[in-house]
Amino acid sequence: IETICAGSERQNQLRILRKLATGANVMRPSNHVLPMFEEMHFDDIVFGVFPFLTTPLDPMFFCTSWTSSENLLNLIVQMLEVRISSLRECVHPQYG
């Protein structure tokens, strides 16, 4: 369970998560976002329920020595894949 937004802060993040992490977009191969199973509200705070990950992802992005060059290349390929896919959808929305 992750806090997504509180009050008027981070409403864009909530809107983006609703689009990418729910519905048919979750199943797209170019979508590397964890699916959001449920959205919970408490007062003005919105929580998202996501699958449990056994290892945290944060160290992967902040460590200076990569475990292998293959891990670094895989990360770059995924970032490019997402970027190219989003550009293609902007130019040709019928193929998105």
NORHUZI-V221038 format. One record per run of one state. SS is the DSSP state (@ for helix, = for strand, . for the rest). FROM is the first residue (numbers start at 1). TO is the last residue. Records with the same first field share a line. If there is no record, write none. Layout:
SS=FROM-TO + FROM-TO
//
This chain:
.=1-1 + 7-8 + 10-10 + 21-22 + 28-35 + 43-44 + 51-57 + 63-68 + 92-92 + 96-96
==2-6 + 9-9 + 36-42 + 45-50
@=11-20 + 23-27 + 58-62 + 69-91 + 93-95
//
